[in-house]
């Protein structure tokens, strides 16, 4: 008869625990990355049967008999680029300290992160998101593991060292006539009849200040008859202040930007070696360079070295006061200009590509994360830097993970050591920015379970009451 009480108590404990677990699943249904738990009744009741009891139930042991579901929950949109979800088996790695300590690292599917005041990427509890660190120039990542952090801001300026110009000069353009007594047509940038096409290149000095190189192309040879070549003169001007001198043997000898033009007593510009009496930069007697085409294909750049299409241009800052303080060249600027890829076909003038490697200083404006978990910083100058790559983890024994909080876990001997890697490799899955994984709780199923377990609890309580009545009746019979 006493076993009846044990049976009832075991049932009460089992159903009470099951109700607690169902309640936890329901209460945590709004927790990002939460993994629901199922109570295993058969194992709980079996453990309550002591082997020495001859099949009788004992009053102990219904704890810890649960199974956690690691199935992925649905995802929802988030406006924050640091809110992430994982489409795969990987888990985010988060740590307590600013240096990576495997024993103090936790794992979660909760991808809600933000940047703290020091620029570290942390979760709501201040735990650091771990990842592979960037190299020294922030272009790729290394194997060093540490907390993820924003790239440094502001980004330093980079002076221009190389530029490439790829344009198509219209072969149908008429030839610019050569005035008598001159070797090449005179150019007047205010008169479009003195040049065929124009193009512009922006370059940067050591502090990131922009300078504009204006190119004026003059068609001087049509390539008609037995001679298939077409020639274009190139005049180039820096910041509207000075024409680039003619190149020779692949380079332009260093020239100095002009100072301010003297104004005469009549309040008019005084002509000097840099400017004419109208205040305009003096045009050199020869063009900066010439492009020679054979049937539309560039075959020679006059001014470059034999067989080369590159010209090195060296510019010195003004020796005294600048002509225009807003456009002052801060230091000597030297860069290679490559005309490879230029053509001269019978189609409209087209700037196919003008590329240079310099840029101005920039401030961090946004952070992005791609599907490979690569964290990048976007800057106001249009550049971006790699800040690192997320370190994801999987486990051979997921069921052995120890729960630290409803959505955070720690490895144990049962789970095994974490298998570390990056997104888009193996079974880690891909990272989706601006999305969050919701709890995988099946609300309808949990509510049904809760009702069933409540009924079962009431039934087990009734069985104990019946046992109590039987004992009371037995006692009364003995009187």
DRENDO-1510 file (C-alpha; in Angstrom, 1 decimal, always signed):
<recs>
REC; n; res; u; v; w
REC; 1; UNK; +0.0; +0.0; +0.0 .
REC; 2; UNK; +2.9; +2.3; +0.7 .
REC; 3; UNK; +4.1; +1.9; -2.9 .
REC; 4; UNK; +0.9; +3.6; -3.9 .
REC; 5; UNK; +2.1; +6.8; -2.2 .
REC; 6; UNK; +5.5; +6.4; -4.0 .
REC; 7; UNK; +3.8; +6.0; -7.3 .
REC; 8; UNK; +1.7; +9.1; -6.7 .
REC; 9; UNK; +4.6; +11.2; -5.5 .
REC; 10; UNK; +6.8; +10.1; -8.5 .
REC; 11; UNK; +4.0; +11.2; -10.8 .
REC; 12; UNK; +3.5; +14.5; -9.0 .
REC; 13; UNK; +7.3; +15.3; -9.2 .
REC; 14; UNK; +7.4; +14.3; -12.9 .
REC; 15; UNK; +4.4; +16.3; -13.8 .
REC; 16; UNK; +5.5; +19.3; -11.7 .
REC; 17; UNK; +8.9; +19.3; -13.5 .
REC; 18; UNK; +7.2; +19.0; -16.9 .
REC; 19; UNK; +4.9; +21.9; -16.0 .
REC; 20; UNK; +7.9; +24.0; -15.1 .
REC; 21; UNK; +9.7; +23.2; -18.3 .
REC; 22; UNK; +6.6; +23.9; -20.4 .
REC; 23; UNK; +6.2; +27.2; -18.5 .
REC; 24; UNK; +9.8; +28.1; -19.2 .
REC; 25; UNK; +9.4; +27.4; -22.9 .
REC; 26; UNK; +6.3; +29.6; -23.0 .
REC; 27; UNK; +7.9; +32.4; -21.0 .
REC; 28; UNK; +11.0; +32.3; -23.2 .
REC; 29; UNK; +9.2; +32.3; -26.5 .
REC; 30; UNK; +10.2; +35.9; -27.1 .
REC; 31; UNK; +13.9; +35.4; -26.2 .
REC; 32; UNK; +16.1; +35.6; -29.4 .
REC; 33; UNK; +17.9; +32.3; -30.0 .
REC; 34; UNK; +16.1; +30.4; -27.2 .
REC; 35; UNK; +16.1; +26.6; -27.6 .
REC; 36; UNK; +13.1; +24.8; -26.1 .
REC; 37; UNK; +13.3; +21.8; -23.9 .
REC; 38; UNK; +11.2; +18.6; -23.7 .
REC; 39; UNK; +10.7; +16.6; -20.6 .
REC; 40; UNK; +11.2; +12.9; -21.1 .
REC; 41; UNK; +8.4; +11.2; -19.0 .
REC; 42; UNK; +9.4; +7.5; -19.8 .
REC; 43; UNK; +12.9; +8.0; -18.6 .
REC; 44; UNK; +11.7; +9.9; -15.5 .
REC; 45; UNK; +9.4; +7.2; -14.4 .
REC; 46; UNK; +11.9; +4.4; -15.2 .
REC; 47; UNK; +14.5; +6.1; -13.0 .
REC; 48; UNK; +11.9; +6.2; -10.2 .
REC; 49; UNK; +11.7; +2.5; -10.2 .
REC; 50; UNK; +14.5; +1.2; -7.9 .
REC; 51; UNK; +16.0; -2.2; -9.2 .
REC; 52; UNK; +15.9; -3.6; -5.7 .
REC; 53; UNK; +12.2; -2.7; -5.2 .
REC; 54; UNK; +10.9; -5.5; -7.4 .
REC; 55; UNK; +9.2; -3.1; -9.8 .
REC; 56; UNK; +8.0; -0.8; -7.1 .
REC; 57; UNK; +8.3; +3.0; -7.6 .
REC; 58; UNK; +10.5; +5.0; -5.3 .
REC; 59; UNK; +10.1; +8.6; -4.3 .
REC; 60; UNK; +13.3; +9.8; -5.9 .
REC; 61; UNK; +15.0; +10.9; -9.1 .
REC; 62; UNK; +13.0; +12.8; -11.7 .
REC; 63; UNK; +15.5; +15.6; -12.3 .
REC; 64; UNK; +17.7; +16.3; -15.4 .
REC; 65; UNK; +15.7; +14.0; -17.7 .
REC; 66; UNK; +15.2; +16.6; -20.5 .
REC; 67; UNK; +16.1; +16.9; -24.2 .
REC; 68; UNK; +16.8; +20.3; -25.7 .
REC; 69; UNK; +15.9; +21.0; -29.3 .
REC; 70; UNK; +18.5; +22.8; -31.3 .
REC; 71; UNK; +16.3; +23.2; -34.4 .
REC; 72; UNK; +16.6; +26.6; -35.9 .
REC; 73; UNK; +13.8; +29.1; -35.2 .
REC; 74; UNK; +12.2; +31.4; -37.8 .
REC; 75; UNK; +14.0; +34.6; -38.6 .
REC; 76; UNK; +12.8; +38.2; -38.5 .
REC; 77; UNK; +14.1; +41.4; -40.0 .
REC; 78; UNK; +16.1; +43.9; -37.9 .
REC; 79; UNK; +17.2; +47.4; -38.8 .
REC; 80; UNK; +20.6; +47.0; -37.1 .
REC; 81; UNK; +23.4; +45.6; -39.2 .
REC; 82; UNK; +24.9; +44.0; -36.1 .
REC; 83; UNK; +21.8; +41.9; -35.5 .
REC; 84; UNK; +22.7; +38.6; -37.1 .
REC; 85; UNK; +21.3; +35.1; -37.5 .
REC; 86; UNK; +23.0; +31.9; -38.8 .
REC; 87; UNK; +21.6; +29.7; -41.5 .
REC; 88; UNK; +23.3; +26.5; -40.4 .
REC; 89; UNK; +24.6; +24.7; -37.4 .
REC; 90; UNK; +27.1; +27.3; -36.2 .
REC; 91; UNK; +26.9; +29.2; -32.9 .
REC; 92; UNK; +28.3; +32.7; -32.1 .
REC; 93; UNK; +31.3; +32.6; -29.7 .
REC; 94; UNK; +31.2; +35.2; -26.9 .
REC; 95; UNK; +33.7; +35.8; -24.1 .
REC; 96; UNK; +34.0; +37.6; -20.7 .
REC; 97; UNK; +37.4; +39.1; -21.3 .
REC; 98; UNK; +39.2; +41.2; -23.9 .
REC; 99; UNK; +41.6; +38.3; -24.6 .
REC; 100; UNK; +40.4; +34.9; -25.9 .
REC; 101; UNK; +40.1; +32.3; -23.1 .
REC; 102; UNK; +38.6; +29.0; -24.3 .
REC; 103; UNK; +37.5; +28.0; -20.8 .
REC; 104; UNK; +35.6; +31.3; -20.4 .
REC; 105; UNK; +34.0; +31.3; -23.8 .
REC; 106; UNK; +30.2; +30.8; -24.2 .
REC; 107; UNK; +28.1; +29.9; -27.2 .
REC; 108; UNK; +24.8; +31.3; -28.4 .
REC; 109; UNK; +22.4; +31.6; -31.3 .
REC; 110; UNK; +21.3; +35.0; -30.1 .
REC; 111; UNK; +22.8; +37.4; -32.7 .
REC; 112; UNK; +21.8; +40.7; -31.0 .
REC; 113; UNK; +25.1; +42.7; -30.8 .
REC; 114; UNK; +26.1; +46.4; -30.6 .
REC; 115; UNK; +29.2; +48.4; -30.3 .
REC; 116; UNK; +30.3; +49.6; -26.9 .
REC; 117; UNK; +32.0; +52.9; -26.1 .
REC; 118; UNK; +35.4; +51.4; -26.9 .
REC; 119; UNK; +34.3; +50.1; -30.2 .
REC; 120; UNK; +34.1; +46.4; -29.2 .
REC; 121; UNK; +31.2; +44.3; -30.5 .
REC; 122; UNK; +29.3; +43.1; -27.4 .
REC; 123; UNK; +25.9; +41.5; -26.6 .
REC; 124; UNK; +23.3; +43.0; -24.1 .
REC; 125; UNK; +25.2; +41.5; -21.2 .
REC; 126; UNK; +28.5; +43.0; -22.2 .
REC; 127; UNK; +30.1; +39.7; -23.4 .
REC; 128; UNK; +32.5; +40.2; -26.3 .
REC; 129; UNK; +31.9; +38.7; -29.7 .
REC; 130; UNK; +34.9; +36.6; -30.7 .
REC; 131; UNK; +36.4; +36.5; -34.1 .
REC; 132; UNK; +39.5; +36.3; -36.3 .
REC; 133; UNK; +41.4; +39.6; -36.2 .
REC; 134; UNK; +42.4; +41.8; -39.3 .
REC; 135; UNK; +45.9; +42.2; -40.6 .
REC; 136; UNK; +47.9; +45.4; -40.2 .
REC; 137; UNK; +46.3; +47.1; -43.2 .
REC; 138; UNK; +42.8; +45.9; -42.6 .
REC; 139; UNK; +42.4; +44.1; -46.0 .
REC; 140; UNK; +42.1; +40.5; -44.8 .
REC; 141; UNK; +42.0; +38.4; -41.6 .
REC; 142; UNK; +44.6; +36.4; -39.7 .
REC; 143; UNK; +44.3; +33.3; -37.4 .
REC; 144; UNK; +44.5; +35.4; -34.2 .
REC; 145; UNK; +41.3; +35.1; -32.1 .
REC; 146; UNK; +40.2; +38.1; -30.0 .
REC; 147; UNK; +37.1; +40.2; -29.5 .
REC; 148; UNK; +35.7; +41.9; -32.6 .
REC; 149; UNK; +36.2; +45.6; -32.8 .
REC; 150; UNK; +35.3; +48.5; -35.1 .
REC; 151; UNK; +38.2; +49.6; -37.4 .
REC; 152; UNK; +40.0; +52.7; -36.3 .
REC; 153; UNK; +38.4; +56.0; -37.2 .
REC; 154; UNK; +39.2; +58.5; -38.8 .
REC; 155; UNK; +40.9; +56.7; -41.7 .
REC; 156; UNK; +44.1; +58.4; -42.7 .
REC; 157; UNK; +44.4; +59.9; -46.1 .
REC; 158; UNK; +46.5; +58.2; -48.8 .
REC; 159; UNK; +48.4; +60.2; -51.4 .
REC; 160; UNK; +48.0; +59.2; -55.1 .
REC; 161; UNK; +50.9; +57.1; -56.4 .
REC; 162; UNK; +49.3; +55.5; -59.5 .
REC; 163; UNK; +46.5; +56.3; -61.9 .
REC; 164; UNK; +45.1; +54.7; -65.0 .
REC; 165; UNK; +43.1; +56.3; -67.8 .
REC; 166; UNK; +41.1; +54.3; -70.3 .
REC; 167; UNK; +39.1; +56.3; -72.8 .
REC; 168; UNK; +37.9; +56.1; -76.3 .
REC; 169; UNK; +38.7; +59.1; -78.5 .
REC; 170; UNK; +36.2; +59.3; -81.4 .
REC; 171; UNK; +38.0; +58.6; -84.7 .
REC; 172; UNK; +35.3; +60.6; -86.6 .
REC; 173; UNK; +36.3; +63.8; -84.8 .
REC; 174; UNK; +37.7; +66.5; -87.2 .
REC; 175; UNK; +41.3; +67.5; -87.1 .
REC; 176; UNK; +42.2; +70.7; -85.1 .
REC; 177; UNK; +44.0; +73.0; -87.5 .
REC; 178; UNK; +47.5; +74.1; -86.9 .
REC; 179; UNK; +48.2; +77.9; -87.0 .
REC; 180; UNK; +50.9; +79.0; -89.4 .
REC; 181; UNK; +54.4; +79.0; -87.9 .
REC; 182; UNK; +53.6; +76.6; -85.1 .
REC; 183; UNK; +54.1; +72.8; -84.7 .
REC; 184; UNK; +50.9; +72.1; -82.9 .
REC; 185; UNK; +47.5; +73.8; -82.5 .
REC; 186; UNK; +47.2; +76.4; -79.9 .
REC; 187; UNK; +44.9; +75.6; -77.1 .
REC; 188; UNK; +42.5; +77.8; -75.3 .
REC; 189; UNK; +40.4; +76.1; -72.7 .
REC; 190; UNK; +37.7; +78.7; -73.0 .
REC; 191; UNK; +37.4; +77.9; -76.8 .
REC; 192; UNK; +36.1; +74.4; -77.4 .
REC; 193; UNK; +37.2; +74.7; -81.1 .
REC; 194; UNK; +40.8; +74.3; -79.9 .
REC; 195; UNK; +40.4; +70.8; -78.5 .
REC; 196; UNK; +38.5; +67.7; -79.4 .
REC; 197; UNK; +37.7; +66.1; -76.0 .
REC; 198; UNK; +38.2; +66.6; -72.3 .
REC; 199; UNK; +38.5; +64.4; -69.3 .
REC; 200; UNK; +39.4; +64.9; -65.6 .
REC; 201; UNK; +41.3; +63.0; -63.0 .
REC; 202; UNK; +41.1; +63.6; -59.2 .
REC; 203; UNK; +44.3; +63.0; -57.2 .
REC; 204; UNK; +45.1; +63.4; -53.5 .
REC; 205; UNK; +48.0; +64.9; -51.7 .
REC; 206; UNK; +49.5; +63.7; -48.4 .
REC; 207; UNK; +46.8; +65.2; -46.2 .
REC; 208; UNK; +44.0; +64.0; -48.5 .
REC; 209; UNK; +43.3; +67.3; -50.2 .
REC; 210; UNK; +41.8; +66.9; -53.7 .
REC; 211; UNK; +43.5; +68.2; -56.8 .
REC; 212; UNK; +42.1; +68.1; -60.3 .
REC; 213; UNK; +44.0; +67.2; -63.4 .
REC; 214; UNK; +42.2; +68.4; -66.6 .
REC; 215; UNK; +43.1; +66.7; -69.8 .
REC; 216; UNK; +42.5; +68.4; -73.2 .
REC; 217; UNK; +42.8; +66.1; -76.3 .
REC; 218; UNK; +43.5; +67.5; -79.7 .
REC; 219; UNK; +43.2; +65.4; -82.8 .
REC; 220; UNK; +46.1; +66.4; -85.1 .
REC; 221; UNK; +46.3; +63.4; -87.5 .
REC; 222; UNK; +43.4; +61.6; -89.1 .
REC; 223; UNK; +45.2; +58.4; -90.2 .
REC; 224; UNK; +43.8; +58.6; -93.8 .
REC; 225; UNK; +45.4; +57.2; -96.9 .
REC; 226; UNK; +48.4; +54.8; -96.7 .
REC; 227; UNK; +49.1; +56.0; -93.1 .
REC; 228; UNK; +46.6; +54.2; -90.8 .
REC; 229; UNK; +47.8; +56.1; -87.6 .
REC; 230; UNK; +45.8; +58.7; -85.7 .
REC; 231; UNK; +47.5; +61.1; -83.3 .
REC; 232; UNK; +46.1; +63.0; -80.4 .
REC; 233; UNK; +47.9; +65.8; -78.5 .
REC; 234; UNK; +47.3; +65.9; -74.7 .
REC; 235; UNK; +47.5; +69.1; -72.8 .
REC; 236; UNK; +47.0; +68.7; -69.0 .
REC; 237; UNK; +46.5; +71.4; -66.3 .
REC; 238; UNK; +46.7; +71.1; -62.5 .
REC; 239; UNK; +43.9; +72.8; -60.5 .
REC; 240; UNK; +43.5; +75.3; -63.3 .
REC; 241; UNK; +46.8; +76.9; -62.3 .
REC; 242; UNK; +49.5; +75.4; -64.4 .
REC; 243; UNK; +49.9; +73.2; -67.5 .
REC; 244; UNK; +52.0; +70.1; -67.0 .
REC; 245; UNK; +55.3; +70.5; -69.0 .
REC; 246; UNK; +56.1; +68.1; -71.8 .
REC; 247; UNK; +57.2; +64.6; -70.8 .
REC; 248; UNK; +60.3; +62.9; -71.9 .
REC; 249; UNK; +61.7; +59.4; -71.5 .
REC; 250; UNK; +58.7; +58.4; -69.3 .
REC; 251; UNK; +58.7; +61.3; -66.9 .
REC; 252; UNK; +57.9; +64.9; -66.3 .
REC; 253; UNK; +60.7; +66.7; -64.5 .
REC; 254; UNK; +59.5; +68.0; -61.2 .
REC; 255; UNK; +57.8; +71.4; -61.6 .
REC; 256; UNK; +56.6; +73.9; -59.0 .
REC; 257; UNK; +53.1; +75.1; -58.6 .
REC; 258; UNK; +52.8; +78.8; -59.0 .
REC; 259; UNK; +52.4; +81.5; -56.4 .
REC; 260; UNK; +50.0; +84.4; -56.6 .
REC; 261; UNK; +50.0; +86.6; -59.7 .
REC; 262; UNK; +51.1; +90.2; -59.1 .
REC; 263; UNK; +48.4; +92.9; -59.7 .
REC; 264; UNK; +49.6; +96.1; -61.3 .
REC; 265; UNK; +48.7; +99.7; -60.4 .
REC; 266; UNK; +45.9; +99.6; -62.9 .
REC; 267; UNK; +44.4; +96.8; -61.0 .
REC; 268; UNK; +45.2; +94.3; -63.8 .
REC; 269; UNK; +47.3; +91.1; -63.7 .
REC; 270; UNK; +51.0; +91.6; -64.4 .
REC; 271; UNK; +52.3; +89.1; -67.0 .
REC; 272; UNK; +55.1; +86.8; -65.6 .
REC; 273; UNK; +56.6; +83.4; -66.5 .
REC; 274; UNK; +53.5; +81.6; -65.1 .
REC; 275; UNK; +50.6; +83.8; -66.2 .
REC; 276; UNK; +49.7; +86.0; -69.2 .
REC; 277; UNK; +48.4; +89.6; -68.9 .
REC; 278; UNK; +44.8; +88.2; -68.8 .
REC; 279; UNK; +45.7; +86.1; -65.7 .
REC; 280; UNK; +45.5; +82.8; -67.5 .
REC; 281; UNK; +48.2; +80.1; -67.1 .
REC; 282; UNK; +50.7; +80.2; -70.0 .
REC; 283; UNK; +50.3; +77.3; -72.5 .
REC; 284; UNK; +53.6; +75.3; -73.1 .
REC; 285; UNK; +54.9; +75.2; -76.7 .
REC; 286; UNK; +54.5; +71.5; -76.8 .
REC; 287; UNK; +51.8; +69.1; -75.5 .
REC; 288; UNK; +52.3; +67.1; -72.3 .
REC; 289; UNK; +52.2; +63.8; -74.3 .
REC; 290; UNK; +50.8; +62.3; -77.6 .
REC; 291; UNK; +48.8; +59.2; -78.1 .
REC; 292; UNK; +49.3; +57.4; -81.4 .
REC; 293; UNK; +46.8; +54.8; -82.6 .
REC; 294; UNK; +46.9; +52.3; -85.4 .
REC; 295; UNK; +43.5; +51.3; -86.6 .
REC; 296; UNK; +42.0; +52.4; -83.3 .
REC; 297; UNK; +44.5; +50.5; -81.1 .
REC; 298; UNK; +47.0; +52.5; -79.0 .
REC; 299; UNK; +50.5; +51.7; -80.2 .
REC; 300; UNK; +52.6; +54.5; -78.8 .
REC; 301; UNK; +52.7; +57.1; -76.1 .
REC; 302; UNK; +55.1; +59.9; -77.0 .
REC; 303; UNK; +56.7; +61.1; -73.8 .
REC; 304; UNK; +56.7; +57.7; -72.3 .
REC; 305; UNK; +59.7; +55.3; -72.4 .
REC; 306; UNK; +59.9; +53.1; -75.5 .
REC; 307; UNK; +57.3; +50.3; -75.4 .
REC; 308; UNK; +55.6; +51.8; -72.3 .
REC; 309; UNK; +52.4; +53.6; -71.8 .
REC; 310; UNK; +53.3; +55.1; -68.4 .
REC; 311; UNK; +54.5; +58.6; -67.6 .
REC; 312; UNK; +55.7; +59.7; -64.1 .
REC; 313; UNK; +54.6; +63.2; -63.0 .
REC; 314; UNK; +56.3; +65.0; -60.2 .
REC; 315; UNK; +54.8; +68.2; -58.7 .
REC; 316; UNK; +56.3; +70.4; -56.1 .
REC; 317; UNK; +54.3; +72.7; -53.8 .
REC; 318; UNK; +54.5; +76.5; -54.2 .
REC; 319; UNK; +57.8; +78.0; -53.1 .
REC; 320; UNK; +56.1; +80.8; -51.3 .
REC; 321; UNK; +52.5; +81.9; -50.9 .
REC; 322; UNK; +50.1; +79.7; -52.9 .
REC; 323; UNK; +48.1; +80.9; -55.9 .
REC; 324; UNK; +44.9; +79.6; -54.3 .
REC; 325; UNK; +45.2; +78.7; -50.5 .
REC; 326; UNK; +42.2; +76.3; -50.9 .
REC; 327; UNK; +44.1; +74.2; -53.4 .
REC; 328; UNK; +47.6; +74.4; -51.9 .
REC; 329; UNK; +49.6; +71.3; -52.5 .
REC; 330; UNK; +50.8; +70.2; -49.1 .
REC; 331; UNK; +53.9; +68.3; -50.1 .
REC; 332; UNK; +55.6; +66.9; -53.2 .
REC; 333; UNK; +53.3; +64.7; -55.2 .
REC; 334; UNK; +54.6; +62.1; -57.6 .
REC; 335; UNK; +52.4; +59.5; -59.4 .
REC; 336; UNK; +52.5; +57.3; -62.5 .
REC; 337; UNK; +49.9; +57.9; -65.1 .
REC; 338; UNK; +49.1; +54.9; -67.4 .
REC; 339; UNK; +47.3; +55.3; -70.7 .
REC; 340; UNK; +47.0; +51.6; -71.4 .
REC; 341; UNK; +43.5; +50.7; -72.6 .
REC; 342; UNK; +42.9; +54.0; -74.5 .
REC; 343; UNK; +41.4; +53.5; -78.0 .
REC; 344; UNK; +40.4; +55.5; -81.0 .
REC; 345; UNK; +37.4; +53.9; -82.7 .
REC; 346; UNK; +34.6; +55.4; -84.7 .
REC; 347; UNK; +32.2; +55.7; -81.7 .
REC; 348; UNK; +31.4; +58.4; -79.3 .
REC; 349; UNK; +33.9; +59.7; -76.9 .
REC; 350; UNK; +33.7; +57.6; -73.7 .
REC; 351; UNK; +35.5; +57.6; -70.4 .
REC; 352; UNK; +35.7; +53.8; -69.8 .
REC; 353; UNK; +37.7; +54.0; -66.6 .
REC; 354; UNK; +39.7; +56.5; -64.7 .
REC; 355; UNK; +41.2; +54.9; -61.5 .
REC; 356; UNK; +43.7; +56.2; -59.0 .
REC; 357; UNK; +44.9; +54.7; -55.7 .
REC; 358; UNK; +44.7; +57.8; -53.4 .
REC; 359; UNK; +41.9; +58.9; -51.2 .
REC; 360; UNK; +41.0; +61.6; -48.6 .
REC; 361; UNK; +40.6; +61.0; -44.9 .
REC; 362; UNK; +37.3; +59.5; -43.8 .
REC; 363; UNK; +35.2; +58.9; -40.8 .
REC; 364; UNK; +33.4; +55.6; -39.9 .
REC; 365; UNK; +29.8; +55.8; -41.0 .
REC; 366; UNK; +28.5; +52.2; -40.8 .
REC; 367; UNK; +29.4; +48.6; -40.1 .
REC; 368; UNK; +28.4; +45.7; -42.3 .
REC; 369; UNK; +28.5; +41.9; -42.0 .
REC; 370; UNK; +28.5; +39.7; -45.1 .
REC; 371; UNK; +27.4; +36.0; -45.4 .
REC; 372; UNK; +30.9; +34.9; -44.6 .
REC; 373; UNK; +30.8; +36.7; -41.3 .
REC; 374; UNK; +33.2; +39.4; -42.5 .
REC; 375; UNK; +32.8; +42.6; -40.5 .
REC; 376; UNK; +33.7; +45.7; -42.4 .
REC; 377; UNK; +33.7; +49.4; -41.6 .
REC; 378; UNK; +32.4; +51.8; -44.2 .
REC; 379; UNK; +33.9; +55.3; -44.3 .
REC; 380; UNK; +32.7; +58.7; -45.5 .
REC; 381; UNK; +35.4; +58.7; -48.2 .
REC; 382; UNK; +33.8; +55.6; -49.9 .
REC; 383; UNK; +36.4; +53.2; -48.6 .
REC; 384; UNK; +35.9; +50.2; -46.3 .
REC; 385; UNK; +38.2; +48.3; -44.0 .
REC; 386; UNK; +38.0; +44.7; -42.8 .
REC; 387; UNK; +37.5; +44.6; -39.1 .
REC; 388; UNK; +37.6; +40.8; -38.7 .
REC; 389; UNK; +35.6; +37.6; -39.3 .
REC; 390; UNK; +33.2; +36.0; -36.9 .
REC; 391; UNK; +34.4; +32.8; -35.2 .
REC; 392; UNK; +31.6; +30.2; -35.2 .
REC; 393; UNK; +31.4; +26.9; -33.3 .
REC; 394; UNK; +29.7; +23.6; -33.5 .
REC; 395; UNK; +29.7; +20.5; -31.2 .
REC; 396; UNK; +29.6; +16.8; -31.7 .
REC; 397; UNK; +27.5; +16.4; -28.6 .
REC; 398; UNK; +25.1; +19.3; -28.6 .
REC; 399; UNK; +22.9; +17.6; -26.0 .
REC; 400; UNK; +25.8; +17.8; -23.5 .
REC; 401; UNK; +26.0; +21.6; -23.5 .
REC; 402; UNK; +25.4; +23.3; -20.2 .
REC; 403; UNK; +22.8; +26.0; -20.1 .
REC; 404; UNK; +24.1; +29.3; -18.7 .
REC; 405; UNK; +21.0; +31.3; -19.6 .
REC; 406; UNK; +18.0; +30.6; -21.7 .
REC; 407; UNK; +20.0; +31.2; -24.9 .
REC; 408; UNK; +23.6; +30.9; -23.8 .
REC; 409; UNK; +25.6; +27.6; -23.3 .
REC; 410; UNK; +29.0; +26.4; -22.2 .
REC; 411; UNK; +30.9; +23.3; -23.3 .
REC; 412; UNK; +31.3; +20.3; -21.0 .
REC; 413; UNK; +32.9; +16.9; -21.2 .
REC; 414; UNK; +29.6; +15.6; -22.6 .
REC; 415; UNK; +29.5; +18.1; -25.4 .
REC; 416; UNK; +33.2; +17.8; -26.3 .
REC; 417; UNK; +35.5; +20.7; -27.2 .
REC; 418; UNK; +34.1; +23.2; -29.7 .
REC; 419; UNK; +34.8; +22.8; -33.4 .
REC; 420; UNK; +35.8; +26.3; -34.5 .
REC; 421; UNK; +35.6; +27.8; -38.0 .
REC; 422; UNK; +34.0; +30.5; -40.2 .
REC; 423; UNK; +30.8; +31.0; -42.0 .
REC; 424; UNK; +30.3; +29.5; -45.4 .
REC; 425; UNK; +32.6; +26.5; -44.6 .
REC; 426; UNK; +31.6; +23.1; -43.5 .
REC; 427; UNK; +28.3; +22.9; -41.5 .
REC; 428; UNK; +28.7; +26.3; -39.9 .
REC; 429; UNK; +26.3; +27.9; -42.3 .
REC; 430; UNK; +26.1; +31.4; -43.5 .
REC; 431; UNK; +25.6; +34.6; -41.6 .
REC; 432; UNK; +22.6; +36.8; -42.3 .
REC; 433; UNK; +22.9; +40.4; -41.2 .
REC; 434; UNK; +19.9; +42.5; -40.2 .
REC; 435; UNK; +18.0; +39.4; -39.1 .
REC; 436; UNK; +17.4; +37.6; -35.8 .
REC; 437; UNK; +16.6; +34.0; -35.0 .
REC; 438; UNK; +13.4; +33.7; -32.9 .
REC; 439; UNK; +12.9; +31.1; -30.3 .
REC; 440; UNK; +12.0; +27.6; -31.6 .
REC; 441; UNK; +9.1; +27.3; -29.1 .
REC; 442; UNK; +6.0; +25.7; -30.6 .
REC; 443; UNK; +3.5; +27.7; -28.6 .
REC; 444; UNK; +0.4; +25.6; -29.6 .
REC; 445; UNK; +2.2; +22.4; -28.6 .
REC; 446; UNK; +3.4; +23.8; -25.3 .
REC; 447; UNK; +0.0; +25.0; -24.3 .
REC; 448; UNK; -1.5; +21.5; -25.1 .
REC; 449; UNK; +1.3; +19.9; -23.1 .
REC; 450; UNK; +0.6; +22.3; -20.2 .
REC; 451; UNK; -3.0; +21.4; -20.1 .
REC; 452; UNK; -2.3; +17.6; -20.3 .
REC; 453; UNK; +0.4; +17.9; -17.6 .
REC; 454; UNK; -2.0; +19.8; -15.4 .
REC; 455; UNK; -4.6; +17.1; -15.7 .
REC; 456; UNK; -2.0; +14.4; -15.0 .
REC; 457; UNK; -0.9; +16.3; -11.9 .
REC; 458; UNK; -4.5; +16.4; -10.7 .
REC; 459; UNK; -4.9; +12.7; -11.4 .
REC; 460; UNK; -1.7; +11.8; -9.4 .
REC; 461; UNK; -2.9; +14.0; -6.5 .
REC; 462; UNK; -6.2; +12.1; -6.6 .
REC; 463; UNK; -4.4; +8.8; -6.4 .
REC; 464; UNK; -2.6; +9.9; -3.3 .
REC; 465; UNK; -5.9; +11.0; -1.8 .
REC; 466; UNK; -7.3; +7.5; -2.6 .
REC; 467; UNK; -4.3; +5.9; -0.9 .
REC; 468; UNK; -4.9; +8.1; +2.1 .
REC; 469; UNK; -8.6; +7.1; +2.3 .
REC; 470; UNK; -7.6; +3.4; +2.1 .
REC; 471; UNK; -5.2; +3.8; +5.0 .
REC; 472; UNK; -7.9; +5.7; +7.0 .
REC; 473; UNK; -10.4; +2.9; +6.4 .
REC; 474; UNK; -7.9; +0.2; +7.4 .
REC; 475; UNK; -7.1; +2.0; +10.7 .
REC; 476; UNK; -10.9; +2.3; +11.4 .
REC; 477; UNK; -11.3; -1.4; +10.8 .
REC; 478; UNK; -8.8; -2.2; +13.6 .
REC; 479; UNK; -10.7; -0.3; +16.2 .
</recs>
